[in-house]
């Protein structure tokens, strides 16, 4: 895998992690958005492991 591609995936994974943390801190977190973000984060993580 290209190093640049892996770096981009890593950055996206970190960004998703931050968005999840931010949403979780809200008084009424959007559960649908959290589920979507977590699913995307898992997809990125799986792609990084290939």
Order of alpha helices (4+ residues) and beta strands (2+ residues): alpha-alpha
